[in-house]
Amino acid sequence: MKRKQKPLPLLKELIVEKCGSEGFSIARHEGKVVFMAFAAPGDVVDVQLTKKKNQYMEGKVVHYHQLSENRIDPKCEHFGVCGGCKWQHLPYLAQAEFKQQQVKDHLERIGKVDCSNILPIIGAPDEYYYRNKLEYTFSNKAWLTDFSREIDFNDRNMNALGFHIPGLFDRVLNINQCHLQPSPSNEIRLSVKQFADNHAFTYFDIRKQEGFLRNLIVRMSITGELMVIVVFYHENIENRELLLNHLLTSFPQITSLMYVINAKPNDSISDQEVILFSGKDHMMEKMEDLYFKVGPKSFYQTNHKQSYELYKVAREMAALTGTERVYDLYTGTGTIANFVARQAKEVIGIEYVEPAIEDARINSEINGITNTQFFAGDMVKVLDDQFVDTYGKPDVIITDPPRAGMHPKVVELLSRIEAQRIVYVSCNSATQARDVQLLLEKYDVAAIQPVDMFPQTHHVENVILLTLKKL
């Protein structure tokens, strides 16, 4: 017989001290840290614990005794349920300060890095409507925010088109208005849902793996182009064409309309065929005088204005004079590689995803850049001593790995290569700090520059310049 677990306690009148990593706020109870979401420093709250460990606890705020003077009214009606913008209740200047402190804490605590030279965070000019890409999910299991036992579910439309509820893979919140992507993103989503409901199209059921409509992706570029991708679970030519033609008629500004038939258990389309229905099979992005081709599967930074600031920081830290060989690790579609190529003698980019490398080569060709080379494959397998012997030792290494950071073998090789400068761009300062600590035997931390790419969230980019120690 399974032993009944003892209910976790309710902690009363905790004083919220600060904001921490992953968007959580922090209070303390009997010497232990208590993490919670949607609270602000200065709030006095009751917290119902949901997890209790030896070193920390997690919980949910169930009552506010006193609201912080730092609070503001969230802009979005879905705040607190959607989970996508956990810091909307904080003024933007406070958000930026917390992000700066988060980077500093990670580097000092994990990396044992002296942060006396950390530069002020580069804040975003747009607090809202800064994303150039959003992906919405169809589900026949809408999350009900006005639930009551009196609801007759037989008469209720349980279809949803929006975002997943945090921690629940099969529940989606219907979004009325999202403030992250400019018009016509909201209009497209609402129009698609209305059309689908009017025509009784079935929404995807992820548990039963059935239904017609699966995902809706909206991408837009700085050049004014608009890409819409509709993902279906199975083919139904008549209904598919009805919906896609409706989109063309209702939104003539769409320059690329595509669709995918994805019958896999998961939503990823990276291994699926994207079929062009109307318009071009790509968009064009522009940065300075450079153009970048962005296909339906291409990665491109979602905040265009701030990605430009980020790349400028990386280029400045690289301090190129035109004589250097540069390695650009985790190059993606070669955006950084092509961005710095004109200031370097040669740039060599390495990336795991083959289609991304194809895009990188095309982007060099589009811009008349002839001093780049790109290689696809697992970084650990591609970047080795033989690769360096074949293509030459780099003077500068730029690395922009995924959130998990660099593989220890890659860090070890960078230490052996002894490039004069390493520019480390990261979307996760915790794993960045771990990697940097391993390089401190050979390198000094010369500069630290946080960049805010995602207002209203806890996410922050950080760039570190490492310079080879002089013997």
C-alpha positions, 0 to 999 in steps of 0.5 A, spaced: 500 500 500 502 506 497 504 511 503 500 517 504 504 523 503 504 529 508 501 535 505 506 541 504 505 547 509 503 554 508 508 559 509 505 565 511 507 573 511 514 572 507 518 578 505 520 577 497 527 579 497 529 579 490 529 576 483 533 570 481 534 565 475 529 562 471 524 568 473 523 566 480 523 571 486 526 569 492 524 569 499 527 566 506 524 561 511 528 559 517 534 560 513 532 556 507 531 559 500 523 559 497 522 560 490 516 563 487 513 566 480 510 572 479 512 576 486 516 582 486 521 584 491 518 588 497 511 583 496 509 580 503 506 574 501 503 567 503 506 561 499 503 554 499 509 550 498 509 545 492 516 542 493 521 541 499 528 539 499 534 540 504 537 546 501 531 550 498 523 550 497 518 552 491 511 554 492 505 558 489 503 565 492 496 564 494 495 571 498 498 578 498 499 581 504 502 587 502 504 589 495 511 592 493 512 599 491 516 596 485 510 593 482 506 596 476 500 593 472 502 588 467 500 589 460 497 583 458 491 580 460 494 573 460 499 575 465 500 569 471 497 564 467 501 564 460 507 564 463 511 567 457 512 573 460 513 572 468 516 579 469 511 584 466 509 586 473 516 589 474 518 596 471 523 595 465 529 598 469 528 594 474 528 588 470 534 590 467 538 591 473 536 584 476 538 581 469 545 584 470 545 582 477 543 575 475 549 575 470 554 577 475 552 572 481 553 566 476 560 568 474 562 570 481 558 564 484 559 558 479 565 561 475 569 564 480 570 570 475 572 577 478 566 582 475 569 588 477 569 590 469 562 588 468 559 593 463 552 596 464 547 592 461 545 594 454 537 595 454 532 594 449 529 600 446 522 596 445 519 593 451 514 590 447 512 587 440 520 586 439 519 578 437 520 577 429 517 569 430 512 566 434 509 559 434 502 557 436 499 551 438 492 548 436 489 543 442 482 540 443 484 541 451 483 549 452 485 551 459 479 554 462 481 560 467 474 561 469 472 553 471 466 552 475 463 545 476 457 548 473 460 548 466 456 544 461 463 541 457 458 538 452 456 545 450 463 548 451 468 550 445 474 546 448 479 548 442 484 553 443 490 556 439 495 559 443 501 557 448 502 551 452 500 552 460 507 551 463 508 544 466 502 541 462 504 538 455 497 537 453 493 544 455 493 550 451 491 557 453 487 561 448 490 567 447 486 574 445 492 578 444 499 577 445 504 583 446 510 580 443 510 580 436 507 586 432 501 586 427 498 582 424 500 576 428 494 577 433 490 578 427 492 572 423 492 567 429 484 570 431 482 569 424 485 562 423 481 560 429 475 563 427 475 560 420 477 553 423 471 553 428 466 556 423 468 550 419 469 545 424 476 543 423 479 538 428 484 541 433 490 536 435 489 531 441 497 530 443 495 524 448 490 521 442 495 523 437 489 525 432 486 531 429 487 536 423 490 542 426 497 542 429 501 549 429 501 556 426 508 559 425 508 567 424 515 570 422 516 577 420 523 580 417 526 587 418 525 588 410 517 588 411 516 580 409 511 576 412 512 568 413 506 564 415 507 556 416 501 552 418 502 545 420 497 539 419 497 533 423 494 529 416 493 531 409 486 533 407 487 537 401 480 540 401 480 543 408 487 545 407 486 549 401 480 552 404 484 555 410 490 557 406 486 560 401 483 564 407 489 566 409 491 569 402 485 573 401 485 576 408 492 577 409 495 579 402 501 582 405 503 575 406 509 574 402 511 566 404 505 561 405 507 554 407 505 548 410 507 542 413 504 535 414 507 533 421 504 526 423 510 525 428 508 525 436 512 531 437 511 538 434 518 539 431 519 540 424 526 540 423 526 534 420 519 535 416 518 537 409 516 544 408 511 545 402 510 552 399 503 554 397 504 561 395 509 566 394 517 565 396 520 560 400 524 565 404 524 572 407 530 576 407 533 580 413 538 586 413 543 588 418 547 594 416 548 593 408 548 585 409 542 581 407 541 574 410 536 569 407 531 566 412 528 559 410 522 556 414 527 552 418 532 557 419 535 560 426 535 567 426 535 571 433 528 573 434 529 580 437 532 584 430 534 590 434 538 587 439 541 582 435 544 587 432 547 590 438 549 583 440 553 582 434 556 589 434 559 587 441 562 581 439 565 584 433 568 590 437 571 585 442 574 581 437 578 587 435 579 585 428 584 588 423 584 584 417 589 579 418 586 574 423 583 567 422 577 567 426 573 560 428 566 561 429 563 556 433 556 554 433 555 559 427 548 557 425 546 560 419 553 564 419 550 571 421 556 572 426 561 569 421 558 574 415 557 580 420 565 580 421 568 577 415 570 583 412 574 585 418 578 579 418 582 575 413 578 568 414 572 566 417 571 558 419 564 557 421 562 550 424 555 548 426 551 541 427 545 542 423 547 541 415 541 546 413 543 551 417 550 551 414 547 551 407 544 557 409 550 560 411 554 559 405 548 562 401 548 568 405 556 569 404 554 568 396 548 573 397 553 578 400 559 577 395 563 575 401 569 570 399 573 569 405 568 564 409 568 557 409 563 553 413 563 545 416 557 541 418 557 536 424 558 535 431 562 540 434 566 535 438 567 530 432 569 536 427 573 541 431 579 537 433 587 537 433 587 535 426 582 540 423 586 545 426 592 543 423 588 542 416 585 549 416 590 553 421 590 555 428 585 561 429 587 568 432 580 569 434 575 564 436 567 566 437 563 561 440 555 562 441 553 555 444 546 553 445 543 553 453 547 547 455 554 551 453 560 547 450 562 540 451 568 539 456 572 536 450 571 543 446 573 547 452 579 543 453 581 544 445 580 551 446 585 551 452 590 548 447 589 552 441 591 558 445 587 563 440 589 570 442 582 572 444 576 568 445 569 572 444 564 567 448 556 569 447 551 566 451 544 565 452 545 562 459 550 565 463 550 559 468 553 554 463 557 560 460 560 561 467 562 554 468 566 554 461 569 560 463 572 557 469 575 552 465 579 557 461 581 561 466 588 557 467 590 560 460 585 566 459 584 573 463 576 575 463 577 582 459 570 584 458 563 582 460 557 585 457 550 583 458 545 584 453 537 584 454 534 581 448 527 579 451 524 584 455 518 582 460 522 575 461 528 573 465 532 571 459 539 575 458 544 574 453 552 575 455 558 576 452 565 575 455 572 577 452 577 572 454 584 574 452 590 569 452 595 570 458 602 573 457 607 568 459 
